[in-house]
Amino acid sequence: MLVRVGAAVVAMEAVALAVALLAFGWPVLLVGAPLLLGTVILFTGVGISERPRRALREHRVARWNPDDAAAGGLMSGFFDPARR
């Protein structure tokens, strides 16, 4: 999802830069090009930082197997009135 949103943001920013370039000329590139590059660097950094988090989440999901879980739990039967 991050890739699609990032691509959409960069595409909209590139179109806005192109329109501004046509309307105002080359000085727009002095501000627009570094902003476009900064956006790409930002999304790349966020994407790289999300990889370990995604791997950890997948590991936790794979580790938990509800079929292997003990029935009840630690306090199962403690409040059971039939045992008294």
Backbone as a printed PyTorch tensor [residue, N CA C, xyz], in Angstrom:
tensor([[[  0.8250,  -1.1840,   0.0000],
         [  0.0000,   0.0000,   0.0000],
         [  0.8760,   1.2570,   0.0000]],

        [[  1.9690,   1.1990,   0.7240],
         [  2.8660,   2.3520,   0.7790],
         [  3.4290,   2.6780,  -0.5970]],

        [[  3.6980,   1.6510,  -1.3870],
         [  4.2600,   1.8740,  -2.7200],
         [  3.2480,   2.5900,  -3.6020]],

        [[  1.9910,   2.1580,  -3.5420],
         [  0.9600,   2.7950,  -4.3740],
         [  0.7220,   4.2370,  -3.9590]],

        [[  0.6270,   4.4860,  -2.6690],
         [  0.4030,   5.8530,  -2.1920],
         [  1.6190,   6.7250,  -2.5200]],

        [[  2.8030,   6.2000,  -2.3070],
         [  4.0120,   6.9490,  -2.6290],
         [  4.1190,   7.2590,  -4.1090]],

        [[  3.7890,   6.2890,  -4.9460],
         [  3.8310,   6.5110,  -6.3890],
         [  2.8070,   7.5620,  -6.8020]],

        [[  1.6280,   7.5290,  -6.1870],
         [  0.5930,   8.5200,  -6.5080],
         [  1.0400,   9.9190,  -6.0910]],

        [[  1.6420,  10.0370,  -4.9230],
         [  2.1030,  11.3450,  -4.4460],
         [  3.2120,  11.8800,  -5.3410]],

        [[  4.1590,  11.0360,  -5.7020],
         [  5.2640,  11.4710,  -6.5600],
         [  4.7480,  11.8360,  -7.9510]],

        [[  3.8010,  11.0670,  -8.4730],
         [  3.2340,  11.3820,  -9.7870],
         [  2.4910,  12.7260,  -9.7600]],

        [[  1.6960,  12.9570,  -8.7210],
         [  0.9910,  14.2450,  -8.6240],
         [  1.9780,  15.3990,  -8.4770]],

        [[  3.0410,  15.1770,  -7.7260],
         [  4.0480,  16.2170,  -7.5530],
         [  4.7850,  16.4900,  -8.8700]],

        [[  5.0500,  15.4450,  -9.6490],
         [  5.7220,  15.6210, -10.9340],
         [  4.8300,  16.3750, -11.9180]],

        [[  3.5400,  16.0650, -11.9220],
         [  2.6010,  16.7790, -12.7980],
         [  2.5030,  18.2420, -12.3780]],

        [[  2.4390,  18.4970, -11.0860],
         [  2.3820,  19.8790, -10.6050],
         [  3.6600,  20.6330, -10.9820]],

        [[  4.7880,  19.9530, -10.9050],
         [  6.0470,  20.5760, -11.2890],
         [  6.0740,  20.8790, -12.7870]],

        [[  5.5570,  19.9750, -13.5860],
         [  5.5110,  20.1970, -15.0370],
         [  4.5970,  21.3640, -15.3860]],

        [[  3.4430,  21.4410, -14.7480],
         [  2.5140,  22.5480, -15.0040],
         [  3.1430,  23.8720, -14.5630]],

        [[  3.7760,  23.8820, -13.4170],
         [  4.4320,  25.1040, -12.9360],
         [  5.5930,  25.4910, -13.8500]],

        [[  6.2980,  24.4990, -14.3810],
         [  7.3980,  24.7730, -15.3020],
         [  6.8710,  25.4290, -16.5800]],

        [[  5.7530,  24.9420, -17.0880],
         [  5.1510,  25.5430, -18.2820],
         [  4.6270,  26.9460, -18.0060]],

        [[  4.1070,  27.1530, -16.8010],
         [  3.5020,  28.4450, -16.4890],
         [  4.5330,  29.5080, -16.1090]],

        [[  5.5760,  29.1230, -15.3600],
         [  6.4920,  30.1180, -14.8140],
         [  7.9190,  30.0290, -15.3440]],

        [[  8.2580,  28.9510, -16.0080],
         [  9.5950,  28.8370, -16.5690],
         [ 10.5620,  28.0720, -15.6830]],

        [[ 11.8380,  28.1160, -16.0660],
         [ 12.8450,  27.2950, -15.4060],
         [ 13.1100,  27.6160, -13.9350]],

        [[ 12.8510,  28.8500, -13.4260],
         [ 13.1380,  29.0790, -11.9970],
         [ 12.3270,  28.1870, -11.0450]],

        [[ 11.2350,  27.6480, -11.5280],
         [ 10.4230,  26.7390, -10.6990],
         [ 11.2290,  25.5000, -10.3240]],

        [[ 12.1530,  25.1060, -11.1910],
         [ 12.9660,  23.9140, -10.9220],
         [ 13.8920,  24.0900,  -9.7260]],

        [[ 14.2220,  25.3290,  -9.3930],
         [ 15.0950,  25.5710,  -8.2420],
         [ 14.4490,  25.1360,  -6.9310]],

        [[ 13.1350,  25.2060,  -6.8700],
         [ 12.4100,  24.7780,  -5.6770],
         [ 11.7710,  23.4110,  -5.8900]],

        [[ 11.1930,  23.1940,  -7.0490],
         [ 10.4260,  21.9770,  -7.3040],
         [ 11.2580,  20.7150,  -7.3900]],

        [[ 12.4010,  20.7910,  -8.0410],
         [ 13.2250,  19.5850,  -8.1930],
         [ 13.7470,  19.0690,  -6.8430]],

        [[ 14.2770,  19.9280,  -5.9600],
         [ 14.6910,  19.4070,  -4.6470],
         [ 13.5180,  18.8600,  -3.8180]],

        [[ 12.3550,  19.4710,  -3.9590],
         [ 11.1880,  18.9430,  -3.2330],
         [ 10.7810,  17.5770,  -3.7560]],

        [[ 10.8110,  17.4080,  -5.0650],
         [ 10.4800,  16.1080,  -5.6560],
         [ 11.5010,  15.0560,  -5.2230]],

        [[ 12.7610,  15.4130,  -5.2470],
         [ 13.8070,  14.4990,  -4.8080],
         [ 13.6680,  14.1720,  -3.3170]],

        [[ 13.3410,  15.1660,  -2.5160],
         [ 13.1310,  14.9360,  -1.0860],
         [ 11.9640,  14.0070,  -0.8140]],

        [[ 10.8970,  14.1300,  -1.6000],
         [  9.7480,  13.2470,  -1.4390],
         [ 10.1260,  11.8100,  -1.7740]],

        [[ 10.8630,  11.6260,  -2.8500],
         [ 11.3020,  10.2770,  -3.2270],
         [ 12.2030,   9.6880,  -2.1460]],

        [[ 13.1260,  10.4880,  -1.6210],
         [ 14.0200,  10.0080,  -0.5570],
         [ 13.2260,   9.6720,   0.7080]],

        [[ 12.2450,  10.4870,   1.0290],
         [ 11.4190,  10.2320,   2.2100],
         [ 10.6590,   8.9200,   2.0890]],

        [[  9.9900,   8.6990,   0.9490],
         [  9.2420,   7.4570,   0.7710],
         [ 10.1680,   6.2500,   0.7240]],

        [[ 11.3570,   6.4060,   0.1750],
         [ 12.3170,   5.3070,   0.1690],
         [ 12.7540,   4.9690,   1.5950]],

        [[ 13.0260,   5.9800,   2.3830],
         [ 13.4110,   5.7440,   3.7820],
         [ 12.3190,   5.0930,   4.6000]],

        [[ 11.0990,   5.5380,   4.4040],
         [  9.9770,   4.9290,   5.1320],
         [  9.7770,   3.4830,   4.6950]],

        [[  9.8980,   3.2300,   3.3970],
         [  9.7620,   1.8610,   2.9010],
         [ 10.8210,   0.9370,   3.4670]],

        [[ 12.0500,   1.4300,   3.5470],
         [ 13.1340,   0.6170,   4.1040],
         [ 12.9270,   0.3790,   5.5970]],

        [[ 12.4390,   1.3780,   6.3130],
         [ 12.2340,   1.2160,   7.7510],
         [ 11.0310,   0.3350,   8.0740]],

        [[ 10.1260,   0.1620,   7.1430],
         [  8.9630,  -0.6870,   7.3890],
         [  9.2390,  -2.1620,   7.1520]],

        [[ 10.3080,  -2.5020,   6.4350],
         [ 10.6020,  -3.9130,   6.1590],
         [ 10.8040,  -4.7360,   7.4270]],

        [[ 11.6190,  -4.3080,   8.3990],
         [ 11.7700,  -5.1170,   9.6170],
         [ 10.4670,  -5.2420,  10.4070]],

        [[  9.6830,  -4.1920,  10.4200],
         [  8.4140,  -4.2380,  11.1440],
         [  7.4550,  -5.2400,  10.4910]],

        [[  7.4150,  -5.2410,   9.1550],
         [  6.5610,  -6.1850,   8.4390],
         [  7.0390,  -7.6120,   8.6640]],

        [[  8.3610,  -7.8210,   8.6570],
         [  8.9070,  -9.1620,   8.8940],
         [  8.5800,  -9.6400,  10.3050]],

        [[  8.6670,  -8.7530,  11.2840],
         [  8.3360,  -9.1200,  12.6530],
         [  6.8520,  -9.4690,  12.7850]],

        [[  5.9990,  -8.6930,  12.1410],
         [  4.5610,  -8.9720,  12.1970],
         [  4.2470, -10.3230,  11.5560]],

        [[  4.8740, -10.6200,  10.4020],
         [  4.6520, -11.9170,   9.7560],
         [  5.1870, -13.0530,  10.5950]],

        [[  6.3060, -12.8340,  11.2770],
         [  6.8650, -13.8650,  12.1520],
         [  5.9250, -14.1450,  13.3230]],

        [[  5.3730, -13.0910,  13.9000],
         [  4.4500, -13.2770,  15.0240],
         [  3.1890, -14.0050,  14.5960]],

        [[  2.6820, -13.6860,  13.4140],
         [  1.4820, -14.3710,  12.9200],
         [  1.7860, -15.8350,  12.6470]],

        [[  2.9430, -16.1290,  12.0760],
         [  3.3080, -17.5090,  11.7750],
         [  3.5880, -18.3030,  13.0420]],

        [[  4.0810, -17.6340,  14.0700],
         [  4.4150, -18.3160,  15.3210],
         [  3.1630, -18.7460,  16.0720]],

        [[  2.1170, -17.9590,  16.0230],
         [  0.9000, -18.2560,  16.7740],
         [  0.0490, -19.2390,  16.0000]],

        [[ -0.1900, -20.3750,  16.5990],
         [ -1.0360, -21.3960,  15.9980],
         [ -2.1740, -21.6760,  16.9650]],

        [[ -3.3880, -21.2740,  16.6410],
         [ -4.4970, -21.4760,  17.5800],
         [ -4.8170, -22.9480,  17.8340]],

        [[ -4.4270, -23.8460,  16.9150],
         [ -4.6950, -25.2720,  17.1340],
         [ -3.8030, -25.8460,  18.2250]],

        [[ -2.6240, -25.2720,  18.4140],
         [ -1.7110, -25.7530,  19.4400],
         [ -1.9780, -25.1330,  20.8120]],

        [[ -2.8380, -24.1500,  20.8830],
         [ -3.1090, -23.4720,  22.1490],
         [ -3.8530, -24.4190,  23.0880]],

        [[ -3.5240, -24.3350,  24.3520],
         [ -4.1820, -25.1710,  25.3550],
         [ -5.6210, -24.7100,  25.5420]],

        [[ -6.4870, -25.6530,  25.7230],
         [ -7.8990, -25.3150,  25.9350],
         [ -8.0540, -24.6260,  27.2820]],

        [[ -8.8200, -23.5740,  27.3180],
         [ -9.0720, -22.8670,  28.5630],
         [ -8.0490, -21.7920,  28.8200]],

        [[ -6.9760, -22.1400,  29.4340],
         [ -5.9510, -21.1690,  29.7540],
         [ -5.5100, -21.3380,  31.1930]],

        [[ -4.8190, -20.3720,  31.7040],
         [ -4.2380, -20.4630,  33.0330],
         [ -5.3150, -20.5590,  34.1190]],

        [[ -6.3600, -19.7730,  34.0170],
         [ -7.3880, -19.7350,  35.0550],
         [ -8.6270, -20.5520,  34.6940]],

        [[ -8.5420, -21.4160,  33.6910],
         [ -9.7300, -22.1790,  33.3100],
         [-10.1150, -23.1290,  34.4440]],

        [[-11.3480, -23.1130,  34.7850],
         [-11.8460, -23.9710,  35.8450],
         [-11.7600, -23.3540,  37.2210]],

        [[-11.0670, -22.2520,  37.4030],
         [-10.9350, -21.6330,  38.7150],
         [-12.2700, -21.1110,  39.2110]],

        [[-13.0650, -20.5620,  38.3150],
         [-14.3720, -20.0410,  38.6940],
         [-15.4970, -20.9870,  38.2890]],

        [[-15.1750, -22.2160,  38.0090],
         [-16.1830, -23.1730,  37.5990],
         [-16.9800, -23.6370,  38.8050]],

        [[-18.2960, -23.3440,  38.8520],
         [-19.1030, -23.7390,  40.0330],
         [-19.2760, -25.2430,  40.1460]],

        [[-19.0950, -25.9980,  39.0750],
         [-19.2820, -27.4460,  39.1500],
         [-18.1430, -28.1140,  39.9160]],

        [[-17.0140, -27.5000,  40.0430],
         [-15.8660, -28.0770,  40.7500],
         [-15.9560, -27.8960,  42.2550]],

        [[-16.8410, -27.1070,  42.7600],
         [-16.9140, -26.8620,  44.2040],
         [-17.6800, -27.8720,  44.9250]]])
